[in-house]
Amino acid sequence: MPIYEYECKACGHRMEKLQKISADPLKDCPACQSDGLERLVSAAGFRLAGGGWYETDFKTGSKKNLVADGKTASADAGKSSDSSATAKSITPKDKGAAA
C-alpha cells in the first residue's frame, strides 16, 4: 500500500496516510476540521530487499549469479592484495641482505 501525503489549504497542516490505491482521498483536516485537505504529488520511497528480484531471478547464463560472484571476486582480490603485500615486504629484505 502506498503512503500518500496530504496538505490542508486552510491551516497548512501536512500529514502522511497509508491507504489503498483504490481508497478515496481524505477531505477533512484532522488539525482544523476544515474540508480543505488535498493529496500532494510526492516521491515514493521503496527498498528492494531479499531474494526474488532481477539480480537473482531473471538473468541467464554466466550473468546468473552476479551477487555470489561479486562476493567471491572481492574475497579473491583481498587475498591477492595480501599476498602482494607479503611479497613486497620480503623483496626489500632480500635486496638488503644481498648488498
N, C-alpha and C positions, 0 to 999 in steps of 0.2 A: 504494500500500500504506500502511496506517495505521501509526503509531508507537504501540505500547502501552507503558504504564507499569506496572511491577511493583514490589512491596514484599515483602520476606521478613518473615514473622511471627516468626521465631526470632531474627534478628540485626538487623532493621530496615534492611537494605541496600535501596536503591532504585535502579532502573535503567530504561532505555528500550530497547525492542527493535522493530525494523522487521520486521513479519510480515504475511503474507497474512491476509485476513479469515477464510478457511477453515482456517487453521492452528490446531492445538490450543494452549491456553495453556501456558506454561512452568510447570514444577513445582519443579525443582531450583535452589536458590540458588547462583550462581557464587562467592559470598564464603564461605559456611559449609557448603556442600554438603548442607544440610538439605532436606526436602521441604515447606517452608513458604512457597513463593513464590505470591503471589496477584496477579491482574491488577487494577489500580485503574481506577476511572472517572475520567477526566480530560478536560479540554477539548482539542479538536483544533485545531491551528493550520494555516491554509492561506492561499494567496495566489492570487488570480485575476490572472494576468498574460498579456499578449499579446492577440491578437485572438481572436474566436470566442466571446465572452461576450455576455450580454444587451445590454449597452450598444451593441454594434456589429452584432449579428446579428438580433435579433428585434423591433426597433422598425419601425414603418411610418410612411409619410407624412413630415410635417415633423419628426417626432421621430427620424428615422433616423440622422442624423449629429450627435448632440449633442456628441460628442467633438471633431469638427472645427469645429463652430460655436462651441464654447466657446473654442477657441484663437483663432478669428477675432474673436470678441466681445471677448476680453481684449486683443487687439492693437489693435482699434479704440478701446477705452477708453483705452489708453495713448496713442494718437495724439491723442485729443480732450483728454486732460488736458495734454499737451504744448502744444497749440495754445491752450488756455485760459490756461496759464501765460505764454505769449508775449503774448497779448492783455492780460493783467493788467500785465505789465512795460511794455508800450507805453503803456497808458492813463495811468498816473501822470506819465510824461514829457510827454505831450501836455497834461495839465492844468497842469503846472508851466510849460510854455512859453507857454500862453495867459494865465497870470496875470501 
